[in-house]
């Protein structure tokens, strides 16, 4: 299988996951693509694809979004994103791959165990969640884990959950892409790879949103998390070997 075919398949599967659960694109795409084309290329490429996904999903779930909460998350993330860019520039790729693998495994295991998440009340938790998500999106394109855990703790219904996360991810994707542009990371190669993924993104999102209405998302999410554990372990091994 060629590099282009792997990118297309990864985009399809990642978009399907996001269409189904409302999040998870970067959790699927970043581990595969960072090991395939390098984290310096994968990070802006995934940012472009995330912007496309979240634009489409944001329009679909726009009426369910709670903008008061989203604004507080965004304030925190804007402060955290610059720290993420610094990590991407100054931390060696091997260490970043290892850290990314550990993050994926920890998040997946925690989600599989399924403990009851305590309610996180107050604006401090909202701003803090956004700040941590900003660090992760600026470096790994992974804002999902802290925001997903926060959303679970608030007891949002499915549509509000998807609407809030999608709106938050969309604004962050715009900010991150602007940051990559200012740092001259958006090359012609990345744009060509992005254009190739668009049909896969549309197909994956459409299928994910449609099928999420008919099957048990809990079982599907557990299967995805199991696959992420395998990918995370692989990234840890690659990171250790390249040190």
Secondary structure, 3 states (H helix, E strand, C coil): CCHHHHHHHHHHHHHHHHHHHCCCHHHHHHHHHHHHHCHHHHHHHHHHHHHHHHHHHHHHCHHHCCHHHHHHHHHHHHHHHHHHHHHHHHCCHHHHHHHHHHHHHHHHHHHHHCCCCCCCCCHHHHHHHHHHHHHHHHHCCCCHHHHHHHHHHHCCCHHHHHHHHHHHHHHHHHHHHHHHHHCCCCCHHHHHHHHHHHHHHHHHHHHHHHHCCCCCHHHHHHHHHHHHHHHHHHHHHHHHHCC
